[in-house]
Amino acid sequence: MFHSKILAELNKAAPLQRPKGKSKSNFQNEWVTNQIKNVITKRNKCHRDWSFNKDSESKLAKFRKLRAEVEKSIKIAKKHFFRKFKNCIGDSRATYTFLNELNGTTFSQSSIESISNEKDVLLEAPVDIAETMNTYFANVACNIQASIPDNAGNLDFLMK
């Protein structure tokens, strides 16, 4: 009974969800540019045309030429991509900036212009704001501990 109540509450708070992935048609490599995608599309079209008529040497030659162009373009793009990443080695700020650009993550600095303390006094000086926040977060654990009921050792109150 206790176990089922805990699971029910847990499922409400954090339900299990299947991960959502990208479809196979999306290119996941960052070095694959639109130009490379266009050449890949042309290569695939030439391969499809050649596969319908395997006797055509001109279509085979065109496919082989485009296949070599795709491989060369990917090799150059990959080398350029990793060179940019290699330039960040040893500089953690540059590394995380580079990774955040890849993920499309942007960060904005927020500034707190004013805050009211526990006595409802409005504080605007940065030093006063910092002191108020330090005091609040330093006392969080004490406040949580004080809010736990004394009968925490007795779990019968959860069985109701």
C-alpha positions as CSV (number, residue, x, y, z in Angstrom):
1,M,0.0,0.0,0.0
2,F,2.8,2.4,1.0
3,H,4.7,1.4,-2.1
4,S,1.8,2.0,-4.5
5,K,1.1,5.5,-3.0
6,I,4.7,6.5,-3.4
7,L,4.7,5.2,-7.0
8,A,1.5,7.0,-7.8
9,E,2.9,10.3,-6.5
10,L,6.2,9.7,-8.3
11,N,4.3,9.1,-11.6
12,K,2.4,12.4,-11.1
13,A,5.6,14.3,-10.4
14,A,7.9,12.7,-13.0
15,P,6.0,10.5,-15.5
16,L,8.0,8.2,-17.7
17,Q,8.4,9.4,-21.2
18,R,10.0,7.9,-24.3
19,P,12.9,9.9,-25.6
20,K,12.2,11.8,-28.8
21,G,14.9,11.3,-31.4
22,K,15.7,12.8,-34.7
23,S,14.5,11.0,-37.8
24,K,17.1,9.3,-40.0
25,S,16.7,11.8,-42.7
26,N,18.2,14.6,-40.6
27,F,22.0,14.9,-40.7
28,Q,23.4,14.9,-37.3
29,N,26.9,15.8,-38.1
30,E,27.7,19.4,-37.7
31,W,30.1,19.5,-40.6
32,V,27.5,18.5,-43.2
33,T,26.5,21.9,-44.7
34,N,23.7,22.7,-47.1
35,Q,26.1,22.6,-50.0
36,I,27.2,19.1,-49.1
37,K,23.5,18.0,-48.7
38,N,22.8,19.3,-52.2
39,V,25.7,17.4,-53.6
40,I,24.6,14.2,-51.7
41,T,21.1,14.7,-53.2
42,K,22.5,15.0,-56.7
43,R,24.7,11.9,-56.1
44,N,21.7,9.9,-54.9
45,K,19.7,11.0,-58.0
46,C,22.5,9.9,-60.3
47,H,22.8,6.6,-58.5
48,R,19.0,6.1,-58.9
49,D,19.2,7.0,-62.6
50,W,22.1,4.6,-63.2
51,S,20.5,1.8,-61.2
52,F,17.5,1.8,-63.7
53,N,19.9,1.6,-66.7
54,K,23.1,-0.1,-65.6
55,D,24.4,-0.3,-69.2
56,S,24.9,3.5,-69.3
57,E,28.6,4.3,-68.8
58,S,28.0,8.0,-68.8
59,K,25.6,7.8,-65.9
60,L,28.0,5.6,-64.0
61,A,30.8,8.0,-64.7
62,K,28.7,11.0,-63.5
63,F,27.7,9.0,-60.3
64,R,31.4,8.2,-59.6
65,K,32.4,11.8,-60.1
66,L,29.7,13.0,-57.7
67,R,30.5,10.3,-55.2
68,A,34.2,11.4,-55.2
69,E,33.0,15.1,-54.8
70,V,30.8,14.2,-51.8
71,E,33.7,12.3,-50.1
72,K,36.1,15.1,-50.7
73,S,33.7,17.8,-49.5
74,I,32.9,15.8,-46.3
75,K,36.6,15.2,-45.6
76,I,37.4,18.9,-46.0
77,A,34.4,20.0,-43.9
78,K,35.2,17.5,-41.2
79,K,38.9,18.6,-41.1
80,H,37.8,22.2,-40.8
81,F,35.3,21.4,-38.1
82,F,37.8,19.5,-36.0
83,R,40.4,22.2,-36.5
84,K,38.1,24.7,-34.9
85,F,37.5,22.4,-32.0
86,K,41.2,21.7,-31.7
87,N,41.9,25.4,-31.4
88,C,39.8,25.4,-28.2
89,I,42.0,22.9,-26.4
90,G,43.3,24.3,-23.2
91,D,40.8,27.1,-23.1
92,S,37.7,25.9,-21.3
93,R,35.8,29.1,-22.0
94,A,36.3,28.8,-25.7
95,T,35.5,25.1,-25.6
96,Y,32.2,25.7,-23.9
97,T,31.4,28.6,-26.2
98,F,32.0,26.4,-29.2
99,L,29.9,23.5,-27.8
100,N,27.0,25.9,-26.9
101,E,27.1,27.3,-30.4
102,L,26.8,23.8,-31.7
103,N,23.8,23.1,-29.4
104,G,22.2,26.4,-30.2
105,T,22.3,27.2,-26.5
106,T,22.2,30.9,-25.6
107,F,22.7,32.4,-22.2
108,S,21.6,35.8,-21.1
109,Q,22.9,37.5,-18.0
110,S,20.1,38.5,-15.7
111,S,20.5,41.4,-13.4
112,I,18.5,41.7,-10.2
113,E,17.8,45.4,-9.8
114,S,16.0,45.1,-6.4
115,I,15.0,42.6,-3.9
116,S,13.0,42.7,-0.7
117,N,14.3,41.0,2.4
118,E,12.4,39.1,5.1
119,K,11.3,42.4,6.7
120,D,9.8,43.6,3.3
121,V,12.4,46.3,2.9
122,L,13.3,47.0,-0.7
123,L,17.1,46.6,-1.3
124,E,18.7,48.1,-4.4
125,A,22.4,48.1,-3.7
126,P,24.2,45.2,-5.2
127,V,26.1,44.4,-1.9
128,D,22.8,44.4,0.0
129,I,21.2,42.1,-2.6
130,A,24.1,39.7,-2.4
131,E,24.0,39.6,1.4
132,T,20.3,39.0,1.4
133,M,20.7,36.1,-1.1
134,N,23.6,34.6,0.9
135,T,21.7,34.7,4.1
136,Y,18.6,33.1,2.4
137,F,20.6,30.2,0.8
138,A,22.8,29.7,3.9
139,N,19.6,29.1,5.9
140,V,17.7,26.9,3.5
141,A,18.9,23.6,5.0
142,C,18.1,24.8,8.6
143,N,14.6,25.9,7.4
144,I,13.9,22.6,5.7
145,Q,15.1,20.7,8.8
146,A,12.8,22.8,11.0
147,S,9.8,22.0,8.8
148,I,10.2,18.2,9.0
149,P,7.7,16.9,11.6
150,D,9.1,15.3,14.8
151,N,7.4,12.0,14.0
152,A,9.5,11.5,10.9
153,G,10.8,8.2,12.3
154,N,7.3,6.9,12.5
155,L,6.0,6.4,9.0
156,D,2.4,5.5,10.0
157,F,1.2,8.9,9.0
158,L,2.0,8.1,5.4
159,M,-0.3,5.0,5.4
160,K,-3.5,7.1,5.9
